[in-house]
Amino acid sequence: IREELRANGIDVYPQKEFDEDAEDRMINEKIREMIPFAVVGSDQEYQVNGRRLLGRKTKWGTIE
């Protein structure tokens, strides 16, 4: 799954821009090694921050 994500240019949490310092980078790399936690699919479109995206709405927000 990780190779498919990379091959298709799909960004997953935590994105590289969250690697603000060496400690953050180390923690985020540990998280990235455990990905995927889950795969969420959807055929529903939502408007989020002026962008249309496919996602799934939960009580915590929209999963893209």
N, C-alpha and C positions, 0 to 999 in steps of 0.2 A: 504494500500500500504506500509506503514511504517513497519508493521509486516512482510509482505512478503520480504521486503528488508533485514530486520534483520535475518529472518529465512534462507534466502539464502546467507547470508554473503556478501551482496552487499554494498560496501562503497559508500557513497554519499558525496558531498561537503556540508559543510566544514568537512574534515576528522579530527579525533582526534589529529593528529600531529600538527594542526594549533592552538591548545589550549596552547599557549606558556605561558600565564600568566592568572591571575584571570579575568582581564578585557576582554581579548580575549575569554576566556571560556564562559563568560556571554553572550557576543555578539553572539558567535557561537551557543550557546544553543537556543537563540531566533530564529536564522535562522533555526536550526534543527526542531524546533516546527512547522514551516510553511511548511516543506517538505511534500509532493512533490510539487515543483513548476510546473513541467511538467514531463511527462514520454516520453522518446525518444527510439524508437525501431529501429533496423536495421538488415539487413542480409548482409551488405557489410563489407568486411574485409579491414583494413588499417594497414600499418606499421607505428608505432609511437615510437620513441626512441628505436628502435631495437625490439619492441614487436608487435606481430600481435593482433589486437583487432577488435571486431565488433563495428561499430560506424557510425556516420553521419558527413560528412565533411561540414563545413560552412566557410564563409570568415574569421571567428575569430579563427578557429582551428577545431579539431576533437572532437566531443562529444562522449564519451565512454559510 
